[in-house]
Amino acid sequence: MSSRVNLLPREAEDRERARRARFLLVLAGIAFLVVLGLLYALQVARLNAARGELEAAEAERDELQAEVTELSAYAELDQRRTQTIELLTAVMAPETSLGGILQDVAAVMPTDSALTSLTVTIPQEALEQGPFDFGGPSFGTLAAAGETLRGHAPGVERLLLEFDKIAAFFNVFVTGSEIDEEGITVFTVESDLGPEIFTGRYVEGLPEELR
């Protein structure tokens, strides 16, 4: 059986214990500083990355702003173009075709009759009534004078029936009919004009070839 006997003085043991404690405290301080340095370096790296992203975003913003400034003149030009198209569309929307009316009349004109005059009247206020609904009110009148070899009936009567087939004509009626000394029936007729007299070419805006 053996026993340990501490031969060192009590003061020496206390000093050794204090020295070890100071050593451990120094190591802990160094470890704390290392960790603190790593955290600082990480934050600096993040800050630099964020600063780089900010600079890139600002550069992109400046570039886009320069493009917007450059394109603003084209935007103004496009706006003026749009306004011009809208104005032309509004002005040209009530376009009528006298040639179309004459063509319709020629298509239904009986071979035994002939027109000596034809007058189409479209008041300005009628052109400003749009939009033009088919089957709506009269937009003008047509007055025609002519001759037929078939008398009041079937000559003039047949002419009325044929005129009534024209889509733009309604309320077709005779205003006068008489037979001259040569046996020729001279007549005058009138008709209201519906919205079919308008070409409708510009209802949906100008065609591309006119833009």
Secondary structure as the mmCIF struct_conf table of DSSP 4:
data_model
#
loop_
_struct_conf.conf_type_id
_struct_conf.id
_struct_conf.beg_label_comp_id
_struct_conf.beg_label_asym_id
_struct_conf.beg_label_seq_id
_struct_conf.end_label_comp_id
_struct_conf.end_label_asym_id
_struct_conf.end_label_seq_id
BEND BEND1 LEU A 8 LEU A 8
HELX_RH_AL_P HELX_RH_AL_P1 ARG A 10 MET A 92
TURN_TY1_P TURN_TY1_P1 ALA A 93 PRO A 94
STRN STRN1 THR A 96 THR A 96
HELX_RH_AL_P HELX_RH_AL_P2 LEU A 98 VAL A 108
TURN_TY1_P TURN_TY1_P2 THR A 111 ASP A 112
STRN STRN2 SER A 113 THR A 121
HELX_RH_AL_P HELX_RH_AL_P3 GLN A 124 LEU A 127
TURN_TY1_P TURN_TY1_P3 GLU A 128 GLU A 128
BEND BEND2 GLN A 129 GLN A 129
BEND BEND3 PRO A 131 PRO A 131
TURN_TY1_P TURN_TY1_P4 PHE A 134 GLY A 135
BEND BEND4 PRO A 137 PRO A 137
STRN STRN3 GLY A 140 THR A 148
BEND BEND5 LEU A 149 ARG A 150
HELX_RH_PI_P HELX_RH_PI_P1 GLY A 151 VAL A 156
HELX_RH_AL_P HELX_RH_AL_P4 GLU A 157 PHE A 163
TURN_TY1_P TURN_TY1_P5 ASP A 164 LYS A 165
BEND BEND6 ILE A 166 ILE A 166
TURN_TY1_P TURN_TY1_P6 ALA A 167 ALA A 168
STRN STRN4 PHE A 169 ILE A 179
TURN_TY1_P TURN_TY1_P7 GLU A 181 GLU A 182
BEND BEND7 GLY A 183 GLY A 183
HELX_LH_PP_P HELX_LH_PP_P1 ILE A 184 ILE A 184
STRN STRN5 THR A 185 LEU A 193
HELX_RH_3T_P HELX_RH_3T_P1 PRO A 195 ILE A 197
STRN STRN6 PHE A 198 PHE A 198
TURN_TY1_P TURN_TY1_P8 ARG A 201 GLU A 204
HELX_RH_3T_P HELX_RH_3T_P2 GLU A 208 LEU A 210
#
